[in-house]
Amino acid sequence: MNTQMSLGSAEQPVRIAIVGSGPSGFYAAEALLQSTYVVEITMIERLPVPHGLVRSGVAPDHPKLKQSTLVFDKIAAHPRFHFLGNVEVGRDISIDDLLRTHHGIVFAYGASLDRRVGIEGEDLPGSHSATEFVGWYNGHPDYRDLAFDLDQEAAVIIGQGNVALDVARILSKPVDSFRHTDIAEHALDALSKSRLREIHVVGRRGPAQAKFTPTELREFGTISECAARVDPEQLALDEVSQLEASDKRYRNIATNLGILAGFGSAAESDAARRCYFHFLRNPVEVLGEKRVTGIRFAKTRLVGEAFHQSTLDTIETVDIDAGLLFRSVGYRGRPILDLPFNAARGTLRHLGGRLVGEDGTVCYGLYATGWIKRGPNGIIGTNRADSLETVATLLTDMPHLVRCDKSGAIGVAEILQRQGKRYVSYQDWSRINAAEIARGELTGKPREKFARVAEMLAACMGAESAQST
């Protein structure tokens, strides 16, 4: 048989490993399985459960955004798709192992590290990343045992994106509004005892530059027992920001300004909580000696051309008293072993999705998609186009891929079995999923997630253990 002609045929499938099981990984799998080549997928996931940020990042009161998992389940049902959960690359399996068993690897493991603000006092007790809080209320095992001091009367959230709004909304809404969601039970219990009365969402740029989406921002005008507020003076725009707001290509800006104006002109309320939006405030210091007691901000001004404005601190400062701080200023990826990494951007170094060395050396067979490729931006659907680009590059590289038979998922499973490593198949995940749904039914929730790896593994071992993929 001429292997030069047969790679990608039924006799010799192209075997691709995908590291990560979030949207970008599944969309890459879909694109590969729909290509003109016969492709087999081995999806590797560090946790026993798939779906990435759709499971552990989407807020519990936004269930419609989780419906994409139905699409992922259809992709996983393909006979040439194999899932190996509870397997960490670099710990349980090496990149060399994956290259010995596959023709190529697509890295789709996201951006799990939070960006630092870089100010004095940032590490005081009471200061947390939004990543930690979101993972905690969503039942992510990495954050299950964290504690947040909700006995405080005021919290500050630094950030001007939808994650900052998620944190603010979870803190602002009445706890009863979450009782029939999939919020983790430990978070529901803690939030039911919250004494917070003030939530402050603060950003260094102006209202025209904030990255909130209107749907998420508008919700704050409808939260019972919490009044959204903004100082009308902070909504005044300079000439350049007015140009940005009038640009028809960016209608969200004008929509957001209208929503914020409504918050600024709203009648006084006797609501138990207030959520304040602040603009043109740059954090310069976290106040407190033994724990957070407040945050000092420098008032800022905008400079530069439209859509390219930056901020400059003025000499004027303002303090906000608060015992709880959440930092939501972005995410960055982490490097895996010796993969080419752009430390400044926190992404893998690539060209069109194909990894390249710092000297421009092309790494055929190594690819990236999703946040670890482009950085933390976009919505769930953004990952589809991103993955299509990467897969197109991979398929163009077919002549450069090693043309010999690879063992794929079976080879990886054999390596793991020799180590005595317990891995989770998609069939196992189905058992975990069913158990979570059954747990949720007891309290009127769509599911009650297992928040510990041991619980997840125990759930899928209740029936006959499926170590095949």
N, C-alpha and C positions, 0 to 999 in steps of 0.2 A: 504493500500500500504506500502511496506517495503521501507522506505526512505533510509535505509542503502544501498539498491541495486539500487535505482532509481536516485540518484544524477548524473547528466550528461546525463540523458535521455530526450526525448522530453517532457515527463510529468514534469520533474523537471530539467531544464537546469542549468548548472554551470554558474553563473553570475559573470563576472569579470569586474572590473573598471580599466581602464588604464588612468593614469594621465600624459598627454602630447601627442601631436599629430605630433611629428616628425617621422623620419624614424624608430627609435627603437620602438616607440609605435605602428606604423602600422605593422611592421614586427611581433611584439608580437601578435597583433590581428590576423594576417594571420595564424600564427602557431597554435593559439588556435582554430580558426574556422576550421582548417584542421585536428584537432585531432580526435580521435575516440569518444570523448565525444561531447555531444550537449552543446555548449558554446554560451552564449550571451555576447556581449561586450558593455560596456558603456565607450566611450572615452571622457575624460574631458579635455578641453583646456582653458587656461586663456584668450586668445585672441578670437575674433569672427572668425578668419580664421585659418585653419589647415596648416600642413606640416612643421612646425618648421623651422630649419635652411635651408631646401631646398628653402623655400620662402625668409627668411630674412638673410641667411648667404652666399648662393652661389652667386658669383659675377655676375653682369648682362651680362658681355661679355662671360660667360660660360653657355649658355642656355641648352646645352646637358645634363648637370648635373641635370637640373630641370625636366628631363623627367621621373624621378622616381615617380613624382606625378600622372602619369597615372596609375601606379601600385597601388598607394594608393587609387585612386578613385574606382578602381575595388574592392578593399578590402572593402571600405565603402559602396559599392552597395549591399553587402551581407545582406540578410533580418534580420540576427541576430546581425547586427552592428548598434550601435546608437552613435551619436555625440552630445555632449553638449558643445558648445563654449561660450565664454564670461563668463566663470565660473572659479573662482579661488579657489583652495582648501586652506582652512585656512581662507578665507574671506567669500565666498558665501556658501561653503559647508565644513563640517568638515570631518576628517578621520573617526570619529565614525559614522557619517551619511553614509559614503560609506560602512563601514563594516556592518552596519545594513541592507543595501540594496543589498549587494554583498557578495559572498563567498570569494573573495580575491581581492587584489589591486596590480596592477603592476605600479610602479613609473617609468616614462620614460620622465621626464621633463628637462633633459639635464643639462648643466653646464653654467649658464648665467652670472656668475660673472667673471671679469677678475682678474688675479693674479697681485699683485703689484710687482714693481721692488724693492721697499724698499730703496730708496735713497733720499737725501735731494733735495728739489725743485720739487719733483714729482707732487705736486698739484698746481704748478704755472699755471696761465692762459697760454694757448697754449700747455698744456700737456694733452693728451687724451688717452684713451684705444682704441685699435683696435676694440673692441666690439662696442663702441659708433659709430665709423666712419662707420663700416660695416652696422650696423643697420640703420644709417642715410641715406646712399646712397641706401639702399634696402627698404626704406619706412616703417621701423618698428615703430609703434606708440610710443614706449618708447623713441625713439631718434629723432623723427620728428623735434623738435624745437631746437635741438642743433645747435651751430654755430662753424665753423672752419675757422680760419683766413688764407685764401688762398692768402692774399696779401703779405705774406712772400715769400722770395726768396728761402729758403731752408727748407726742412723737414727731420727729422730723424725718422726712424722706427727701434725700437729695437725688434729683433726677427729673427729666422732662420727657420720658417716654412711657409707653404703655405698661411696662413692668412697674414703674413707680406708681402708676394709677392702680394697678392690681393690688399692690401692697396697701395703698391708701384706702382702697375700697374694702378690702378684707378687714381693716382696722375700723372703718367707719360704719359699716352696715350692722344692723341688729343681728345678734347671733342666730335668732330663729330663722332668718332668711337662708341659713346654710344647713339647716337640719335635714333637709331632703336632697342634699347634694352629695358628691363623693369626697367631701373634705375629710381629712383624717380625724378620727375620733379624739385623739389626744389634742389636736388643735382646736376642735370644737369645744372641748372641755375647758381649755385655757382661755379661749376667747369669751366664753360665757361668764368668766370672772374678771374680764377686763374693766379697768377703771379709767381708761383713756377718755378724755373729753375734747382734746384738741389734736388735730392732725394737720401738719404743715408740709405741703409739697413745694419744694424750692428748687429753682434752677438758675444757672448763671446767665442764660440768654433771655431774650424777650419773649412775649407771648406769640409773636409771629414766627419765631424759630422753634418753638416747642414741637416735639415729635408725637404728641398725643394724636390718636385718631378720634374723629368726632364722636363716633358711637360710644367709645369708652369714656370720653370726657363728659358727654351728655348725661350719662348715668348718674353723675354726682348731683344733678338737679332733681333726681327722683328718689334718692335714698331717704327712707323714713327715719326720723330721729337724728338726722344729721343735716346741717345746713352748709352748703358750699358757699364760700366767700372769697372775694378778691378785691384788693384796693383799686378802684377805678383809675387812679393816677398811674398805676403800673401797667395799664392797658394802653396808655398814650404811646403812639408810634412815632419814631423819627422818620424823615423823608425816605430813607432807603427801605425801612421796614414797610412803609406804606406802599412802595413799589412792589415789594414781595407779596403783600396782601392783595394787591389788585391784579396780580398775574393769574389769568384764567387757567393756566396749566396746573396751578396749585390751589385748587378750590378749598382744600381742607383748612388752609390758613384762615381765610375769611370766615369759614364755618366755625372754626374754633374760637375766633375772636368774638363772634356773635354769642356763642355759648358762654364764654367767660364774661362778656358784658352783662349777660343775664344774671350771673352769680354776683356781679358787682352792684347791680341795682335791685337785688331781691329785698323784699321787706324783711324786717327783723323777725326772728323766729325764736320760739322757746325750745327748740330741739336740744336734746341732751348733748349732742356733739356738734363740733364745727370742723370743717375741712377747709383750710386756707390755702390758696394758691399764690405763690410769690415768684416774681420774676426779677431778672437783673440782680441776682444775689449770688456771689461766689463764696463757697465755704473756705475759710482761712484757718480756723482753729476749732477743735472740739473742746469745750470747756469742762472743767471738773478735775478733781485730784484722784479720787478713788473710783469714780464712775462718771458717766456722762451726766452733766447738769445743764448743758446748753450748747449751742453752736453759734459761733461768730461768723458773720458774713460780711464781705466787702461789697458795697454797692458797685455795680459795673455799668459800663457804657459800651455801646456797639460801635465798631469801626470797620470800614471796608465796603466793598461793592455788594450789590444785591445778591443774595444767596451764597455769599462768601464772607459774611460778616464774622468777625471774632470779637471777643470781649476784652476790655481793659478794666482792671480794678481802679476805683477811685479811692480817695483817702478816707471816705466816709464808711463807717461800719455800722452794723445793726446786729444785736444779739436776739436769739430766740431761746427762751427757757424750755428745756425738754430733757426728760430722763431716758429717752429712747431714740436711737438714730438708726436709720436704714440707708445704706448707700446703694444707689441704683444708677451707676454711671457707665454701665456697659460690661461686656464680657470679653474674655480672651481665651483662646485655645491653649492647650498644653502640648509641648513636644512629646513625641514618643520615640525613645531611643535616639537613633542618629538620623531620623528623617529630616530633610531640609526644612528649616523653620525660620519664619520671618518674625523675630522677637519684637520688633516695633509694632507690628500689626496683630500679633498673637494668632497667626494663621500659618498653615503649611505653605512653603514657597512653591509656586506652580505657574504654569502658563497654559491657559485653556483647560485647567483641571489636571494636567500632567505635571508631576513633581519635577522640579529642576533644582540643581545645586546652586549654591551662592555664586559659583563661577559660570553658571549657565549650562552646566552638564545636564543633559536630558536623562531622566530616570524612567525609561520605558518599563511599563508594567506596574508603576506606582501612580495612583491618582487620588484626587481629593474632591469632595463635594460638600455642600452645605456650609454651615458657619465656620468649620475648620478651613474651608477654602476661601470664602469671601468675607468673613467677619460676621458679627452678630447683627444682621439687619434683615428686613423683610418679614413676610408672614408665612404661614405654613405652605401655602401654594407657591410661594417664590421658589421653594426648593425644587419644584418640578422642572422649571426651565433651567435652573442651575445644574441639576443632575443630567438633563438632556445634553448640555454642553460637554460635561465631563465624559459621558458615555460616547458621544460622537468622537471625541478625541481618542478615547480608548479603542474604538472600532477602527479608526484611521491607523492606529498603531499596530493593528493585527500582524502585518508582515514582520514587525520587530519583536513580537512576543515569542518566547521559547516554544519551539514546535516539537513537543514530546508529550506523551500521555501524562496526566497528573491525576492524583488520587482524590483531590477535592475534599469534600466533607468527610468522606470515609477515612481518608488519611489523617485529618485533624482529629477525628473521634478516636482513632487508634492511638495517637500520641497522648491524648487526654486520658484514655483508659489505662495506658501504661503507667501514668503518674497517679492513678487512682483518683482522678479529678471528676467530680460529679458535674455533668453539664445538663442543660435543660433544652429539650426539643420544643417545637411549636405545639406538638400534641401535649407536652407537659404544661406549656403555658395555657393551653385551653382548660386544663384542670384547675390551674391557679385562678384563671378568669372566672370559671364557674363557681369556685369556692368563694371568691370575693363577692360575686353577685348574690350568692345565697346568704352570706353574712350581712350584706346591705339590706336584704329583704326583711330581716328581723327588726330593723329600726326605720323602715320606710326610705332607705337610701338606694340609689342605683347600684352602688357597690360599697363595700368597706374594704379598702386596700390593706394588704399585708404590708407592714412598714419595716419588717426585718427580713433579711435574706433567709434566715433559718426557717421562718414561718412560710415563706414562699416555697422553699424546697420541701418542707413537710407536706404542704398542700398537694404538690404534684407527685409525692411518693405514696399518697393514700391508696391510689390504685396501682396496678402493676407498673413498675418503673420502666419508662420508655427511654432507653439509652441509644436507640437508633434514631437517625435523623430523617 
